[in-house]
Amino acid sequence: MTTPLMSLTWTDHLTGRQGFLVVDRLVRGVSSGGLRMREGCTLDEVTGLARGMTMKEALHYNPEGRYVPLGGAKGGIDCDPQDPRSYPLLVRYLCAMKPYIERFWTTGEDLGLTQDLVDRAAAEAGLVSSIQAVYPLLDDEAAARRRLADAFAVEVDGIGLDELVGGCGVAEAALAALDRAGAPYAGTRVAVQGLGTMGGATARFLARAGLTVVAVADIKGTIGNPAGLDVEALLAARDAYGTVDRAALRPGDRELPGDAWLSADAEVLVPAAVSYAVDTANQEHVTARWIVEAANMPVLPAAEELLAARGVTVLPDVVVNSATNAWWWWTLFGDIGPRADEAFDHTRRSMRTLVEQMLARSEADRTTPRAAAHAIVADRLPVIAERFGWYG
């Protein structure tokens, strides 16, 4: 793939903090990709994430569906989201990016930001919506917007549907890999880094499928229990940033160092927090058979090569965590209605099909799942470009 269509850096006049926007490609004149906020966010990071979004959009292309893939994009702000200056900074960033959001960049929550926060800041910045650029592509804008709003209002066991869909997709990716390997769910142990939106939902779905979650990590450290953690109790005891109140721990639950999740005695590792979590040094501590990338870019490429040489399969982020983005568009374009059962059923079917295609291609080509995903994208992009128009 070539260089991005557009790349820009913005400097806040009050704090000196920088923000970034990278549009990798446009399809039908529009791109899709969330906005993250974290201390140390860089233009290179956002560029990689934007390219990943182009891949995620292409991977979910269904010529029989109403949802038409968009191009890939990503935004980023270099600031700790818990900094008291972060919200005014977010509003100023969105004000600066307003012309792009109005015309060709649809965005939403990502690492460090919730959709509620993005929506509130977007309103203060004078935007109709953070996804308003896609409205001209809709057959019935009013009905589509009502459908999405209704979907965002749905809660399942006290957690919003928008928070759960991504984790449902991650869990289904893991389950598809287990099924292909003939591994039973019962007795399969899981360690999760991050108990926020994606990690928390993933832990819930895997536990309910019969797997045993033996470790979870948050900003305070790792919580471990070889007999299995009470996932629901931990979810109920976390704050808005995914940090668990240690008063909720049960006898047998242990507080461990922050990186203990990586070396947990588990078959499945789910990095669901930050990018670049697994590097060439700490990959040596991994004993799991599968790493399921719920976060964006959590395993460095050089580390992935070393892991593959040791027989560890990395299921790549471009496939694994793609359901959240796809669910927005399935709902908005009308492939599914605003109900939890429709969302979960469609997510499970789509993710299982995609993961099975990827793993079959990986075996046939004798390559990694990531390389197989890239090959599938390479097959689909020319079809999308020819049918819908491609810029970049």
Summary of the structure (lengths in Angstrom):
residues: 392
radius of gyration: 19.8
end to end distance: 9.6
largest distance: 59.8
contacts: 1429
relative contact order: 0.14
helix: 47%
strand: 18%
